[in-house]
Each structure stands twice: as structure tokens, then as C-alpha cells.
Amino acid sequence: MLAVRFAVPPVPRIAVHRPALLERLAAGVRGPLTLVNGPAGAGKTVLAAQWITGGAAPRATAWLTVEPGDAPGAFWAHVLEAFHRHGVPLPTDVGNPTRAEGVDQALLVRLAAALAERREPVVLVLDQFDAVLAPEIAEGLQFVLRHASDGLRLLLTSRTDSLLPVYRYRAAGEITEIRHADLRFTDVDAERLLHEHGLELSEAGLRLLVERTEGWAAGLRLCALAMQRSADPEAFVREFAADRSTIAGYLLKEVLDAQPPLTQDLLLRVSITDRVHPDLADALTGRSDAEKRLAELAGANAFLEQVGESDWYRLHPLFAAVLHAHLRRRLPGLEPRLRARAARWLAGTGRFTEAVVQAATAGDWQFAAGQLVDNLAIGRLFTGLETHRLRRAFAAMPSDLTGAAPALVEAACRLADQDLAGCTAALRRADPYVTGTSGPAPRLGLAFVRVLAGRQAGDLAATERAAADADRLLHEMPQPLIGRHPEISAMTLAALGSAELGAGHLDRSASSLSAAVAACGQPGIDPPLCDALASLSLAELLRGRLRQAEEHARDSLAAADRSALPPEHRPGIDHLVLAGVAAEHDDLTAARAHLDRATMSERPLPEPVAAVEVAVIGSRLATAEGDWEGALATVHAVGSAPAPPQRYEWTEDELAIAESSAHLAHGDAAAALDALDAVSSVRPAHSVARARALLAAGDNDGVTQALAGLSADETITPSSRAQACLLQAQVAATDVSTGSAKEAHRLLREALWLARPEELRRVFVESGPWIRRMLRLDPQLTRAHSWLPARVLGFARAGGHGQLPVAEPLSERETEVLGKAAQLLSTEEIAAELHISANTVKTHLKTVYRKLSVTRRSEAVRRARDLGVL
């Protein structure tokens, strides 16, 4: 281990003291997470180093400079070493990672436990945290931070947003963020910096300098260095403000021109890259002296620095920009050729994304697109850490290029932008180039994009054909290559499952989507996992398997959290499913909240059928809220909207059933029957809905006929089966013949036992007050099904006669915690709202579960509402 990684960097001799930011750091580390975020040269590391060397940091503070490419095991080994070198004792049984590639969860558990037992918290400073690329590192860090209680505080400096779930800490008020806007130098800061350089400017000149540099610390420092050589600093500022080439001239004259001709040539050529390796530099110059020259430049502080202890170097961004502009002027036409060389060198060393970006910038579209297709990386245009960078690289690619690769890449980019027509046109251009002699990679790329296009079009037949081709071609590709791109198989299966879902083939859909989830077993493909889980949850909801649906939906949300997906890129289906589950459980408040979150994004939901389910659930909630007109409007809005490329009969039936329910809520049985008769369907749900409308119309014989044979239908959902029993029970209850009352009671018992596993409360609420009358005649049955809402059981609210029994009343704090849980807040968010620890929240919830005789949070909320506690 390199000692420099654990050493607090020395503060530069000329450094501006910024007390306000230092105070924010001091306040921030009293909470769990402090983030200092800004671009290169913004002063992040200097600020953190000033805070520590100035004596403001707590005694137990450890420093670690993160290096790019640290594997999880190596990262945690360095963290433990940082604690050791900075005098933070840990029990010997914490241990150390045994391999670089990973770390045992047990070690993280022991580390968190050891930190939680400390009397004084440890502050761990992770400098350059943006170098962390492995999601497992961020997950492990989040685990230790969460379970170390108050024993660990993190201070991260980073150029990019952290892989940690920052939004959770924001929601809980447990994060201090110092962003680029905070790091920008004010007029006062700039004046101090210039004073340290022996410079004085007028107020107007200072203000102009700060405005033009936008307060960028490194830019101001470079200007100060240039102004020291200027006879008139005020004139320098005016010139710089009017023509930024002044600073460029300084850098060219004082830095570039001071170098030997061969070194100048090297600097100009390597300015096209963000980072440069000696071998890459040799490829760009055609010589073999780059290693020596780069080391000399770094040693001379000639605006080039070594990246950590690696073999890579980077130019100062301002100097790189100046060199790049000068390259175009001095050697016009050379840049594209240099980028083409760089692309091939980078591709040869496995730096795929950088190679594609260089080739695309050079306009070498055939090579750039070929890299995506031949390396089976076309899926990276849809998912992965480099998706946006790759999509930007191909934004300017012409549409008239020949060959399969450019057409396939364009088709994928169009599809990612929801441009199905553009994707289809590009696929047609690719077809003539992709033949049996093309090799498996282009054919697999074509099949893959066709699968995703078929899903977006809702075309099951096309999706099935393309998925079969993709599956066959996957077996023709080298397995190591397939293993590096699990997103291809995962996204293919997810698209197939989605198309099957849209066609109403629920069992087949669930099978394909479960396989897609299994294919997402590798880290780094959380977005496809999130998508597959969301679609699987919808399939399970439509199958009536509420517990599985809820579990998959919450797993989808967790996957989105892990990958830090922004809200606009999340599927939304997970919240739609949770809304459907909550509606079946008669938790209308939660259902409405989830439905609102499902539809908050301007992007369409990824499942074509999802729009129908939004209308169905929305209509059901409006009906439950007494707004039957709103319920009808919701259904009609979907029915009158432009039809998707393919809409299946079962979705029309879903809308007809929702419309029928809205009419029944208004007491219009005839309109309910007309809505159902407008579609032709043999689905059990349709038969049950028709029986319900016939019962409202007083046609008991019609009810019996509509429900005949449903008991043997294996496709009927538990909800429909329970509702069918209730309808038959209601018919029997109105029959005065001998034995009808007994039959009604038997059917009610059967309905209750059918509904109990999934706690289908809403179907009993919607059935009317006759159930309450029957339950009053059977106290034993009532006690056996206390999970039903109070309005069904016939009990009064809190304080009334016959209140539901509770073993022990809830305390004020327990009621407060449960109220926050009812608002769908997480444990950490509840803790932040009530200013208590997360462990205290968990303790209160456990006590609530015991008192209310439940085992889950959602059950506690429903039980408390039935009791009138909430």
C-alpha cells in the first residue's frame, strides 16, 4: 500500500482561507454524510486538507485517497489501513479482505458493529470518491454507514454525484452538501487570492475577473500567475474579458514555447484525449519517447500531472483546451487522424467507451459503430454507466451511411429516444447488410433491437420471432463475450415477457420475466433488473398474486435506488403495482399516493398495457371516493386516446369492466351491462363483472348462469373467485326457500377463506352491507377474519361501542411513528422527521406490531385505521 494515499495532502503555500466553508464541514461531520462536489480545480481537496491541518477536524479522522479501478476487496483493505494509520483502533476480529475482487459481507458486519460501539465517532475522508466505479463498493459503504449508527461519519470529495443513495439522506436531512456553486470563489475570495500573489485590482476589475472565470479556483490562479508577468494587471483583466486568447497566449508562450520542439509536438497531439498513457502518446506521435517526456513535464509542473501512481497523465483542463485550439490552427486536418489512431489504440487495450467516443468525434462512424456491434455492446446504448456518453457520441452520426453497424446503432439510438418509426426505418436499412454470412454479432444486434422494438410496439409475434433469433445467436457467440454483456440476454427476456404481458399471456410472461431477473444476477445492470422486476410485479398483480406482486415491486424500487436512477428514468410500474395492491387491501390513501407517483413522469410507462391499468386503478379509486363521473372520465380518456400499435381484446375488457363498475356505483345497472356487452370476452373477470351487473338489475337467474362453470376455470384470480362466491351468496341470501340461508353462509365462508391469503378487503367493501348483517349472526366467523375492515365487520371506530380489541393501547410516540409509516416514509426518513435514531424507530415499530397483533408495517397501518387509531 502506498503511504501517499493515507496522507493528508499538503495545503498549497498560496491558499485562500475560507472560514464559512470550513464551518460547514465542521457542522456536516456531526451528521452521517458530507459531500463536497465540484469539477476539477474547484478546490475540493484543498478545502478538506485545510479543515484537517487547521485543527478543526475531530481527533478520530482518517484520510484515504481513492484510486480509479479499486476493486471492492482492495478498497476495503485500504479503508481498514487508513483507520490503522490514523490511530483509529479496531478489534482484531474485524479481519481483512482475503481477495481484491470482493469482500465478505461478514467483514462489513463486524466493521459496522465495531464502529457502532465507539464512544467517539470516526470521520472517514474519501478523497476523489468519483474514482469508485464498482457499485458493490458504494453498496458496502452504505451498509456500514447505516449499521454503524453514530460511530461513522463520511466526508466525500467527488467530481460527480455519489453512487450512494444521496436522495435518502436529503429526505432525512442527514447530509451536508458543498457543491460547485458553493466552491466558486466570491469577489472577497478572489481578492484574497490576488493579494497572496502580490496583486491588487479595482472593484470593477475584480468583479469582471470573477465573472469571466465564473469563480473557478484554478482559472483564477492561472490568471493571477499571468497577471504577475503583466505590466498592467487592470489592462490584463480587460483584455481577458474581451478576448480570452490572452490567457491562451500566456500558456502558449510561457509553457508550450518553453518546451523543445518534439515535446511541443507531443503536447499538441495528446490534447485530444482526457488522459494520456505513454504508449498512447507514442501512437499519436509515431515515436517512442513519450514515457520520458511525460515524466519530465510532470516533474517540471508544466500543467501536466500524473494520475495517482498509475502510468497515466492528464493535462490541466485549461491548458488542454488551449493546446487543442492551437492544434487546429497550427496543423489543420490532423485532429481527425489523431482521434482515429487514438480510437484504435484504446480499442486494442480494452478501453471500449473511450475508443468509441474518439472515433465518433473523428467522424469515423464505421469504426465507432462497428465497435458497438462487433463487441456485442449495443445494449450499452440502453443501460449502463456509459449510456449517456455513448448516446451523445452518436448524436451527430449521419443517417445515410452504408453498412450494418451504423444502421443498427442508429436504430438503437432512435428506439432509446422512443422514436419507433425512426427505429423501424433504420432497421430496414440494416436488413440488406445482415445476411447469413455476416457473422453472428451483426445478426444478434439486429435481433436484439428488433426484440426491443417489438416490445415498444406491443407486437407479440414480432417480439417472439426476434427473441427466438436472439436466443439461437447467443449460443453461437463466444461465451466470454456473452458473459461480459449480460444485459443482452436480460433485456431480450424482459422484452419478450413484456410483450407476452401485453397480449394477456400472464403465465408465460411471468416465466420469461423471472428468467430476465435471473439473468440480471451480475452487478452493474440494475436498470434492466429494475425494469424486469417492475414488469414481473405487474404480471403477478394481474394474476391476482398480490404478495408476490408487492415483493417484486419493492425489489424494483430497491434496484432503482441502488443504481441512483433519476425519477424520470424509473419505470413507474412498480408504484402502479403498489397502487393496485393497496387498492385491493382497501388502503385507498396509499393507493392514491402510489398511483400519483406512477404517473408523475412525463415519459410514458414502458409497458403499453400500463396505461390501461393506470385507468383501471384510477377509476376504481375514484369510484371508491364517490366520484363515479371522474371514474368514467378516466376510463373514457384511455378509450379515446390514440390506440397503440396493437391493443389486445383483454385490455379492452379491462376498461369495460372498470366502466361497468363506475356505472354500478351510480346505480345504473343497464349502462353497466351495455359497457360489458360492447366487448366480446370469455375471461372469468368479465363473467364476474357481468354477474355483478345482473344482480344489480335484479336478474338472479342471470347471475347463476353467468357464473356457471367458473369454479373449474384455472385462470380465474383469487379476487374474481372470491367475488363470484360473494355474488352467489348474495343471491342465496335473497332466496326464501329452505336451505338458502345455510348455502349463503357457506358461500360467504368460502369467499372469506379464498380472500384471506392475499387479504382482499376491497371486494368485501364493494359487495355492500349485507355481508355485515351475515357476519353479525356468526361471531366465531367474525373473530376468524378480523383482518377485514371495521366497516365490513360492523365495529365502531375508536371510542365507540364494540371497538375492535387491542392488547394494549399505543403510546403517543408509537402512534406518531405509525402515522409517519402510513405516509410511506422509510425508517431513516421517519427517524429524521421525529429527530430520533433509526434503531429507536425500529423498536417502536416492533412494539406496535406486538400490540396490534400483526407482523408487517402495511398490516399495522391497516389495523390502526380499522381501530380508529389513525
Secondary structure, DSSP 4 states (H G I P E B T S, - for coil): --GGGTSPPPPPSS----HHHHHHHHHHTTSSEEEEE--TTSSHHHHHHHHHHTT-S-SSEEEEE--TT--HHHHHHHHHHHHHHTT----GGG---SBTTB--HHHHHHHHHHHHT-SSPEEEEEETGGG---HHHHHHHHHHHHHTGGGEEEEEEESS--SS-HHHHHHHT-EEEE-HHHHS--HHHHHHHHHHTT----HHHHHHHHHHHTT-HHHHHHHHHHHHT-S-HHHHHHHHHH-THHHHHHHIIIIITTS-HHHHHHHHHHTTSSSB-HHHHHHHHTSS-HHHHHHHHHHTTSSEEE-TTSS-EEE-HHHHHHHHHHHHHHSTTHHHHHHHHHHHHHHHTT-HHHHHHHHHHTT-HHHHHHHHHHTT-GGGGTSSTTHHHHHHHTTT--S---SHHHHHHHHHHHHHTT-HHHHHHHHHHHGGG--TTS-HHHHHHHHHHHHHHHHHHT-HHHHHHHHHHHHHHHTTS-HHHHHH-HHHHHHHHHHHHHHHHHTT-HHHHHHHHHHHHHHT-STT-HHHHHHHHHHHHHHHHHTT-HHHHHHHHHHHHHHHHHTT--GGGS-SHHHHHHHHHHHHTT-HHHHHHHHHHHT-SSSPPSSTTHHHHHHHHHHHHHHHTT-HHHHHHHHHHHHHSPPPS---HHHHHHHHHHHHHHHHHTT-HHHHHHHHHTS----HHHHHHHHHHHHHTT-HHHHHHHHTTGGG-TT--HHHHHHHHHHHHHHHHT--STTHHHHHHHHHHHHHHHHGGGT--HHHHHH-THHHHHHHT-HHHHHHTTTS-HHHHT---TTSTTPPP-SSPPPHHHHHHHHHHHTT--HHHHHHHHTS-HHHHHHHHHHHHHHHT-SSHHHHHHHHHHHT--
